[in-house]
């Protein structure tokens, strides 16, 4: 009989309670039964899916189940396989704690987790994303809903933070990372998904520069290594094309007429253009 998700998650909390701190009072946390609690009585219970909800209020997000499920199918199809391979090369041989910030539906962490010893945690502000992530087959991995600006993790607990296509909060990252820990950040390049950008956006919005994002990281941290990934990914069938359209926020800016026209005449491949950066905080 398969072990229930809540049981697996409860075992994770009992094994790794030292990774967490209370997001409300910032005290250390203790595991008991199916929950975490602190000395001030703040308690966070596991859901039946084995996920933790650390927010003290509901936050609306446009990243819903349909969009994130499409994203997951595209990741598993191999759209980002060169990226996953590169990150695997950069991850340390021994890890205490791998944290995926803005993990979405968890497919990146699920593919990277088997190469890492120790604990793995993926979190996102999207509750639908974390519910999808709870279906990922990842050992020693916990999924939770949390706030990027108030991480529920202990000081200097993480060996590596992954920050793939998601916002950053460098002060919190520096607090949570071990002194020799590193951030691996993935930023879209100017030609990322350019075929979709040309199809969906007005001419004045097609051009994109990641310079402000890179400059901010340069100001906050020491860049250890950086690699530019640029390749084209073939879209073999209509199903993958539909998922490509659904997974990107670019679709939100397109009219129904533009989307229908593109679905009727899909392009055969998509451009992936990324900056992958490994950094350490001062």
N, C-alpha and C positions, 0 to 999 in steps of 0.2 A: 504493500500500500504506500502511495506517495505521501511524503511528509507535508503537512499543511504549511502554507506560506507563513502564517503567523507564528508557527512553531519554529521554523527556520530563522525568522527575523528575531524572535525572542532569544534564541541561542546566540545570535550575533550580538545582541545587546549585552548578554551576560558575559560574553567573551571579550568585548571591546568597550566597556562603559567609559574607560578613560579617554576615549576619543571625543566625547561630547561635553558641552557646557550649556547651561540653561540660557536660552535666548532672551529671557525676561530679566534675570538678575545676574547672569554671568557666573553663577556658582557651578561647581563640579556636579556631575550627575551620577546617579546610581541606578542599576537595573533591578527590577523586581517583577516577577511574573511576565506580563506582556506590556511593560511600560518603562519609561525613564522618569526619574523624579530627582529634585534637588532638595537641599536642606530647608529651603523656604516654602516647600509644599507645592511648587509648580510641577505638574505631571503631564506627560505626553504619552498617550496610549497608542499601541499598534492597531491598525485597521485589520480587518479580516484578510486583506490582501498582503499583510505583512509590511505595510508602509507606515511611516511616521509623518505627522502633520505638525510642523513647528510654528506655523503662523498664528498670530492671535486675532486675525481677521481674514475674511475671505477677500482674495484679490482677483479681479477679473482679468482674463488674458484672452487674446485672440488665437492663441495656440491651442486649438481644440483637438479632439480625438481623431477626426478624419485627416486633418493636416499632418499630425504627428505619426499616425499609422502609415501614411504614404511616405513620409520621411524615413521611417524605419525600413520599409520595404526597399527603398532605393539604396540605403546604406548596406543592407544585407545582400543586395544584388551585385554590389561591387563598385558602385559609383565613386566611393572614396577609398578604395583599396590601397592605392599608392600612399595616401595620407596615413592610413592605419599602419601600414608597413613601416613608414618613417617614424611614427610615434613609438612603435614597438622597439625600434632601434635606440631611441633616446631614453626610454624608461630604464630606471636602475635595475640591476640584477636582483637586488634585495630591497623590498619595500615594506614599511610598516603600515602605511595608509595611503591609498590612492583615492583622491577626491575629484569627482567630475562635476564641475560647476555649470549649471544650465544644461543638464544631461538630456533634456527632452524625454523621448521614449526609451532611452537607455542603450541604443544599439552600438554606439561608439564604445562605451564602457564595457558592454557585454563581450565585444570582440577583443578588447585589450586585456580584460580581467584575467583570462587563463594564463597569461605570461607573468602575472604578478603575485608574489607571496603577500601575506598579510591581508588587512581589511581593505575593502573597496566600498565607497559610498557614492551614489549618484543623487543629486538633488536638482530640483527645478521649481519654479514658482507655479508651473502649470500642473494642477491636480490631475487632469486627464492624461498628461504625459507620464506622470509617476505611476498611475494605475496601469498604463500600457507597459511601463518599464518593469513592473512587478511580474510580468509574464516572461521576462528574459531568463534564460538558463545560466545564471551566473552564481558560482559558489562564493561564499564569504562576501556577499554583496548586499548592501541595504539601500533601499530607495526611500527618499523623503521629500516632502514639500517644505521649502525653507526660503528665507529672504537673503539674497546676495549681500545686502548691506549689513546684515546682522547674523553672521554664520553661527550655527549651533554646535561649533566644534572647538575643542580645547586649543589653547595656545601651543604653537610649535608641535602639533600632532601629525601633520601631513608630510609625507615624503615627497609627493608630487601633486600638484593641482593641474587638472586639465581644464582648459577654457576654450572650447571649440565653438565658434560662431555665436558666442554669447557675450553679454555685457560683463564688465569687470568691476571689481572694487579692490584696488590694490592695497589699501590700508588693511582690509580684512585678510587678503591673501597673505600679506607679509606677517600678520599676527599668527595665522594658522600654520604656515609652513615651518618646518624644522629649519634651524640655522643654515644647513647645507642643502635644504630642499629646493626644488625648482618648479617654476610655472612653465607649462607648455601651452602656448596660445596660438590659435589658428584664426587668421584674418583673411577675409575675401580679398582677392586682387582686383585690379581694374577691369579684367576681362571675365570675371567669374559670372557664369550663367548669362553671358552676353547675348546669346540668342533669345533668351526669355526677356531680357531687358529691352532689346530692340523691338520685340513683338508687343510688349505690354506698356512701355513708358513713353511719354512724349519726348521729343528730341532733346529738350533742355535737361532732362533727368537721366538720360542714358549713361552719360559719363559718370564715373565713380572714382574717388580717390580714397585710399586708406591711410593717407599721410597723417592726418590728425591722430588716428588711433595708434599708429606706430610711434609717433613723436611722444605721445603721452606715456607709452610703455618705456621708451628710451629715457624719459625724465625720471621715471619711478624705479627702474630696475637696471641691472647690468645684463646686457644681452650676451649669452654664452655661445649660442649658435643660431643661425637663421638659414632656412632653405626655401627657395621659391619652387612651388610645384605647379606645372602647367601641362595639361594634357586634354585630349578630347575623348569623351566617353560615348560609345555607340548606344543608341536607343533601339533595341531590336524589335519592339512591338508596341502596339497602341497602349497596352496596360502600363508599361514603364513610362511612356510619354505622359499619360494621364497622371501618374504618381509624381512625375517631375513637376508638372504644373501645380499640383495640389500641395506639394511640400514647401513651396517658396512663398514668403510674404509678398513677392512681386505680384502674385495673382490678385491680391487685394486691391491693387491699383488699376486693374484692367477692367474694361467694360465687358458685359456679357457678349457683346458682338465680337470684340477682339478675341475673347477666349474661344468662342464657337468657331471663328475663322481659323484659329491656330490648331484646334482639335481636328478640323477638317483637312488641314494640310500640315501635318507635323514635320519638324525638321529631323534629320536622321541621327544627329549627334549633338552633344552639349559640351561647352568649354568649361573646364575646371581650372581655376587660377587662384592659387593660395599662397600666403606667406605663413610659414610655420616657424615659430620662434620659441626658443628655450631661454628662460631668464631666471636670474636670482636677485632677490631684493637686497638692498644695501644694508 
